[in-house]
Amino acid sequence: MKLPSFKALLLHRLAKTVVFGLALLPFCWLVLAALTNQLGANPAEFLLRSLGGWTLRFLCLVLAVTPFRVMTGTPVLARFRRMLGLFVYFYAALHLLSYSWFDMGFELDDIARDIAKRPFILIGFSGFVLLTALALTSFNRAIKLMGGRRWQRLHRLVYAVAGLAILHFFWMRAGKNNFAEVYVYAAVLGSLLAWRWWYRVKNKPGPSH
């Protein structure tokens, strides 16, 4: 019996449902761990850092779609990019919600002062604002309203989001002088962004003669 090809699996009508379920698993695990008291001695900090970590992982996944699609000749992978991008926003929003709830008790004045006072929180919040713009314009109707070229320019802000995310993570870890994980994410995101820059330059039309 011949097994279905990788491309056939990606084109299956249930493929998006499976990817959606897999992307939701970290959230489900965190909810289950919270309900069963398995978040350690400081549940609030564990949730906050776990959600930040998953935001970075999904950001890496989104930026890896195009390189993997091109290098493997699998254009069908592009159909999952929007969903993965929205999961970046989902986990980033939960990360911000955890900070607003557990650290600041939803006191908006205190949150505003904290953002202005602490650079790493300001950087993280700035990244979230950019992500919000990308999430709100990630649908086909937004592309039609904005036009393809302007939409593409806006969505190149994902590069800025990646930089802000790494800087936020770096400053957050600076207090404990623990940068090992920061360097891993910086190397992964830096490599993905470098590939995308190289690919754009390589495929840029030359001057007309």
N, C-alpha and C positions, 0 to 999 in steps of 0.2 A: 504494500500500500504506500503510495507516494505521499509524503508529508507536504503540507502547504508551505509555500515559500514565505520568506520574511515579508515581502511586499504584499502578498495575499493576506497575511495576518493583519497587516496595517490597514488594509482596505476593507477588512471585515466590518459588517454593520455594528458589531459590538465592541470594536476596538476602542472607540472613544469612551465608551462606558467603562471598560476595563482600566484605561489610563486615568479616568476620573476617580475610580475607586481606589487605585493605587496612590494617587496624589492626596487623597483624603485620609489615608491610613495613619499618617503621623498625628493628625488632629484627633482621630478616633482613639489612638493610643493614649494621647495626653489626657483626653476626657476620662477614659477608663482609669488611668493611673491616678487622676485627681479624685475620682469617686471611691477608689480603693486605698487611698492614702499611701501611694507609692511614689510620691514626688520628693522624698527625702526630708531633711530637717528644715529646709527653707523652700516650701512649695512655690511661693511667689517668684523667687529668684530662678528656680528651676524652669518654671513655665516661661518666664520672660526670656531667658537665654535659649531655651529650646526653640521657641517660636522665631527668635532672631536667627538661629542656626538654620532652621528650615527655610526661612526666607532666602538666605544666601544659597542654599543648595538648589532651590528651584530657580533662582536667578542664573546659576551656573548651567542648569538644564536648558533653560530658554536660550541662552547664548550659545549652547552647544548644538542646537538643532540645525542651524544653517551649515556649520562646518561638517557635521556628521552627514547631513543630507547630500552635500556636494561631494565629499570624499567617497561615500558609498554609492553614489548614483541612485539615491532613494528620495526623489522629490516628494513622495507621498507623506514624508515626515512633517512637511510644512503644515499639514492639517491639524497637528497637535500643538503647534506653537502658541496659538491664541489661548487655548485652555491652560497651558502651563504658565503663560504670562499672567493670567488671572489668578492662578494659585500663588504666584509670587505676591500679588497684591493682597490676597486672602490672608496669607501668613504674616505679611507686614502689618496689615490692619489689626490682626490679633495681637501681634507684638506691641503695637502702640496702645491697644486697648488694655493689655496687661499692665503696662507702665502707668497708664492713666488711672487704672483701678487700684492695683496693689500698692504702687509707690505713692500715688498722689490722691487717692480717694475721690477721684472725679472732681476735684476742686479746680475749676478752670483758671482762676486767677493764679493759683500756685503753679499750675502746669505752664501757663504763659511765662511766668517769671523764671521757672526752671529752664525752659527752652532758651530764653534770652541769656541766662546766667551760665549755663554749662555748654561749652562748644560741641561736645560729642552728641548731646541730645539735639542741639540745633542742626547739626549735620544730618543726623538720622531723620529728623522731622522734615528737613528739606528734601531728602530722598523720597520720603513718603508723599510729599506734595507732587513731585514729579511723577511718581508711580500712579498717583490718582489721575493725573492728566492722561497718562497712557492707558489706564484701565477704562476711563470714560470714553476714549476714542478708539477702542479696540474692536468696534463692531462695524459691519459693512456699511451701515447708514452713515457713520462718521466719515468713512473713506469717501463716500459719494459727496457728502456735504463739503468736505475740505478739499477734495481733489487729491489724486494719488501722490503728486510730488510734495505738496505741503504736509500730507499725512506721513510720508516717509521721513521728511525732515524732523517732524515732531517726535517720531518714534525712535530717532537716533539718540534721543535723550536717555535711552536705556544705558548708553555708555556712561553718561554722567551719573545715573543711578548706581551703576556698578562701582564707580569711583567713590561716591559718597558712602555707599554701604561698607566698603573696605575701610575708609577713614573712620567711620562711626565705630566699627568693630575694633580698629587699632586703638583709638582713644579710650574705648571702654576697657580694653585689656591693659592699658598703660598703667593703671593704678596698681595692678598686681605684677607688672613686668612679665606677663605671660603672652608671648607673641607667636608661639609655634603654630597654633591653628590659624591665626591671622595670615601668616606667611603662606600657608597651604592655599587658602582661599584667594589670596592676592596672586599667587602663581597661576592658579587655574583660570581666574577671571582675566588676568593679564594676558595669558596665552590665547584665550578665546577672542579677546578684543584685538590682539595683534594679528591673529589670523583673519578676522573680518576686515581689518584695515588693509592687510596685504591683498586680500581677494578683491577688494574694491579698487585698489590701485592697479592690480593686474588686469582687471576687466574694464578699466576706464577707457573709453574711446580715445584714440589718438587724434592729433590735430589733422584736420582735413587738408588735402593738397590741391 
